[in-house]
Amino acid sequence: MSQTINVTVWNEHRHEKTNEKVASVYPQGMHTAIAEGLDISGKVTMATLDDPEHGLTEEVLNNTDVLIWWGHMAHDEVSDEIVNRVHQRVLHGMGLIVLHSGHFSKIFKKLMGTSCDLKWREADEKERIWVVNPGHPIVDGIGEYIELPAEEMYGEHFDIPQPDELVMVSWFEGGEVFRSGCCYTRGMGKIFYFRPGHETYPTYYNPQVRKVISNAVKWAAPVDREYPKYGNAQPLETIKGI
């Protein structure tokens, strides 16, 4: 029996409103394409930057098992209050999937504690995403690699902490490589960073990319247990001398 997972797909949703090329690729927004590609059992909700509280109210987040995040041109417009709210939910067990340029989002940088900077280039380059951890559940059903005919290049050095698990590495036509599938745990929450997804390319319609994101959602779903108790604790056994 498959696990029921409630997912919220968050998208900045600015490029689609201002760039005709992006609008032609994602006429209903990238969040809609990502949501439609999810192969999971559960409820899928969509939210955008311009929604009240960015669509991430306490009620929405409290009912979200896994949050998917895409942002690019308006990272600074995301409220620090909402970032802190998402951060606390991750620490308490909510999964987080950060896509492409979400590497520079406030929430990802807060969770990583580094600049999360990298090299980049837009040149319609072929990208080959190699699976380097074939036993990992995030690449279940994926072959040796995913090949994308054109994508934006991201190159090393990627200023992130050493991943708990490295699942995929990209190679680009211009010669660069990049850690494209990185897993982390923060508190009780699981985090997966997945590189591809520049707004001018139809990457989120690619069946294998959709498969990876769906697998990542299942991997990042919270476990069913209480949040740990902290602070002063009474002894479980009788301590002599007290």
C-alpha positions as CSV (number, residue, x, y, z in Angstrom):
1,M,0.0,0.0,0.0
2,S,1.5,3.4,-1.0
3,Q,2.1,6.1,1.5
4,T,-0.3,9.1,1.4
5,I,1.8,12.3,1.1
6,N,0.6,15.8,1.0
7,V,2.8,18.0,-1.2
8,T,2.9,21.8,-1.7
9,V,4.6,23.0,-4.9
10,W,5.9,26.5,-4.4
11,N,7.0,28.6,-7.4
12,E,8.1,32.2,-7.5
13,H,5.9,32.6,-10.7
14,R,7.4,35.8,-12.0
15,H,9.2,34.7,-15.2
16,E,6.1,33.3,-16.6
17,K,4.3,36.6,-16.2
18,T,7.1,38.8,-17.7
19,N,8.9,36.7,-20.2
20,E,7.1,35.5,-23.4
21,K,9.5,32.7,-24.0
22,V,9.0,31.2,-20.5
23,A,5.2,31.7,-20.8
24,S,5.2,29.7,-24.0
25,V,7.0,26.8,-22.3
26,Y,5.0,26.9,-19.1
27,P,1.7,28.7,-19.9
28,Q,0.2,27.6,-16.6
29,G,3.4,28.2,-14.6
30,M,6.3,25.9,-13.7
31,H,4.5,24.9,-10.5
32,T,1.6,23.5,-12.6
33,A,4.0,21.4,-14.7
34,I,5.9,20.2,-11.6
35,A,2.6,19.3,-9.8
36,E,1.2,17.5,-12.8
37,G,4.3,15.4,-13.1
38,L,4.1,14.0,-9.5
39,D,3.3,10.3,-9.4
40,I,2.3,10.0,-5.7
41,S,-0.7,9.2,-3.6
42,G,-1.9,12.2,-1.7
43,K,-3.0,15.9,-2.1
44,V,-1.0,18.3,-4.2
45,T,-1.3,22.0,-3.4
46,M,0.3,24.9,-5.3
47,A,1.5,28.2,-3.9
48,T,3.3,31.3,-5.4
49,L,5.2,34.3,-4.2
50,D,2.4,36.8,-4.7
51,D,-0.2,34.8,-2.7
52,P,-1.0,36.1,0.8
53,E,1.9,34.9,3.0
54,H,3.4,33.6,-0.2
55,G,0.8,30.8,0.0
56,L,2.7,29.3,2.9
57,T,0.4,30.0,5.9
58,E,0.8,28.1,9.1
59,E,-2.2,26.0,8.2
60,V,-0.8,25.1,4.7
61,L,2.6,24.2,6.1
62,N,1.2,22.2,9.0
63,N,-0.7,20.1,6.4
64,T,2.4,19.7,4.1
65,D,4.5,16.6,4.3
66,V,6.9,17.7,1.5
67,L,7.5,21.2,0.1
68,I,8.9,21.6,-3.4
69,W,10.6,25.0,-4.0
70,W,11.5,26.9,-7.3
71,G,12.7,30.5,-7.2
72,H,15.1,32.7,-9.2
73,M,14.6,36.4,-9.7
74,A,12.9,37.4,-6.5
75,H,14.6,35.5,-3.7
76,D,14.9,38.8,-1.7
77,E,11.2,39.3,-1.8
78,V,10.5,36.2,0.2
79,S,9.6,37.3,3.7
80,D,12.1,36.3,6.5
81,E,9.1,35.5,8.6
82,I,7.9,32.9,6.1
83,V,11.5,31.6,5.7
84,N,11.7,31.0,9.5
85,R,8.3,29.3,9.4
86,V,9.4,26.9,6.7
87,H,12.8,26.4,8.5
88,Q,11.0,25.3,11.7
89,R,8.7,22.9,9.7
90,V,11.8,21.3,8.1
91,L,13.4,20.8,11.5
92,H,10.2,19.2,12.8
93,G,10.1,16.7,9.9
94,M,8.7,18.3,6.7
95,G,10.6,17.3,3.6
96,L,12.0,19.9,1.3
97,I,12.9,19.5,-2.4
98,V,14.8,22.5,-3.8
99,L,15.0,22.8,-7.5
100,H,17.5,24.5,-9.9
101,S,18.0,28.2,-9.0
102,G,16.3,27.6,-5.6
103,H,20.0,27.0,-4.6
104,F,20.1,30.7,-3.9
105,S,16.8,30.9,-2.0
106,K,16.8,32.2,1.6
107,I,15.5,28.9,2.9
108,F,18.2,26.7,1.2
109,K,21.0,29.0,2.3
110,K,19.6,29.1,5.9
111,L,19.5,25.3,6.0
112,M,23.0,24.9,4.4
113,G,24.8,27.7,6.3
114,T,26.9,28.6,3.3
115,S,26.8,31.0,0.3
116,C,25.4,28.2,-2.1
117,D,27.2,30.0,-4.9
118,L,28.3,28.4,-8.2
119,K,29.4,29.0,-11.8
120,W,26.7,29.3,-14.5
121,R,26.3,29.9,-18.2
122,E,23.4,30.0,-20.6
123,A,24.5,28.4,-23.9
124,D,21.9,25.8,-24.8
125,E,24.3,23.0,-23.7
126,K,23.7,19.3,-23.5
127,E,23.5,18.1,-19.9
128,R,24.1,14.5,-18.9
129,I,23.1,13.7,-15.3
130,W,24.9,10.6,-14.2
131,V,23.6,8.4,-11.4
132,V,26.5,7.9,-9.0
133,N,24.5,6.2,-6.2
134,P,22.4,3.6,-8.1
135,G,21.0,1.9,-5.0
136,H,19.4,5.1,-3.7
137,P,15.5,5.3,-3.8
138,I,15.6,8.7,-5.5
139,V,16.9,7.1,-8.7
140,D,14.6,4.1,-8.6
141,G,13.6,3.5,-12.2
142,I,16.3,5.8,-13.7
143,G,19.0,4.4,-16.0
144,E,22.7,5.2,-15.9
145,Y,22.0,8.8,-16.8
146,I,19.4,11.4,-17.8
147,E,20.3,13.3,-21.0
148,L,18.8,16.8,-21.5
149,P,19.4,18.3,-25.0
150,A,19.7,21.9,-23.7
151,E,20.0,23.4,-20.2
152,E,21.7,26.1,-18.3
153,M,25.1,25.1,-17.1
154,Y,25.9,25.1,-13.4
155,G,29.5,24.3,-12.5
156,E,31.7,23.6,-9.5
157,H,32.7,24.8,-7.1
158,F,29.2,24.6,-5.6
159,D,29.5,26.2,-2.2
160,I,27.4,23.8,-0.1
161,P,28.2,21.5,2.8
162,Q,29.4,18.0,1.9
163,P,26.1,16.2,1.1
164,D,25.0,13.4,3.4
165,E,24.5,11.4,0.2
166,L,25.5,12.3,-3.3
167,V,23.1,10.7,-5.8
168,M,23.7,12.4,-9.2
169,V,26.5,14.4,-10.9
170,S,26.1,16.4,-14.1
171,W,28.4,16.8,-17.0
172,F,28.0,19.7,-19.5
173,E,29.0,20.1,-23.1
174,G,31.3,23.0,-22.2
175,G,33.3,20.7,-19.9
176,E,32.0,21.5,-16.4
177,V,30.7,19.0,-13.8
178,F,28.3,19.7,-11.0
179,R,26.8,17.9,-7.9
180,S,23.2,17.7,-9.2
181,G,21.5,15.5,-6.7
182,C,22.3,16.1,-3.0
183,C,20.7,14.8,0.1
184,Y,20.7,16.3,3.6
185,T,19.1,15.9,7.0
186,R,18.4,18.9,9.2
187,G,16.7,18.1,12.5
188,M,14.0,15.6,11.6
189,G,13.6,16.9,8.0
190,K,15.1,15.5,4.8
191,I,16.3,17.8,2.0
192,F,17.0,17.0,-1.6
193,Y,18.6,19.5,-4.0
194,F,18.0,18.7,-7.7
195,R,19.8,20.8,-10.3
196,P,18.0,20.9,-13.7
197,G,15.0,23.2,-14.4
198,H,16.0,26.5,-16.1
199,E,12.8,28.4,-16.9
200,T,13.3,28.7,-20.7
201,Y,13.6,24.9,-21.2
202,P,10.9,22.3,-21.0
203,T,12.8,20.3,-18.4
204,Y,9.9,19.7,-16.1
205,Y,8.0,17.8,-18.8
206,N,10.8,15.3,-19.1
207,P,9.5,11.9,-17.8
208,Q,12.8,11.0,-16.1
209,V,13.1,14.4,-14.4
210,R,9.5,14.0,-13.2
211,K,10.3,10.5,-11.9
212,V,13.3,11.8,-9.9
213,I,11.1,14.5,-8.3
214,S,8.4,12.0,-7.5
215,N,10.9,9.6,-6.0
216,A,12.4,12.4,-4.0
217,V,9.0,13.3,-2.5
218,K,8.5,9.8,-1.3
219,W,12.1,9.7,0.1
220,A,11.7,13.0,1.9
221,A,8.3,12.3,3.4
222,P,8.4,12.5,7.2
223,V,8.6,9.5,9.5
224,D,5.8,8.9,11.9
225,R,7.2,9.8,15.3
226,E,7.1,12.5,18.0
227,Y,9.5,15.4,18.0
228,P,12.3,14.8,20.4
229,K,12.1,16.3,23.9
230,Y,14.8,18.7,24.9
231,G,15.9,20.5,28.1
232,N,16.0,19.3,31.7
233,A,15.0,15.6,32.0
234,Q,14.1,13.4,34.9
235,P,16.1,10.1,35.3
236,L,14.5,6.9,34.0
237,E,16.3,4.9,36.7
238,T,16.8,5.6,40.4
239,I,20.1,7.4,40.8
240,K,22.0,6.6,44.1
241,G,22.9,9.6,46.2
242,I,20.0,11.8,45.0
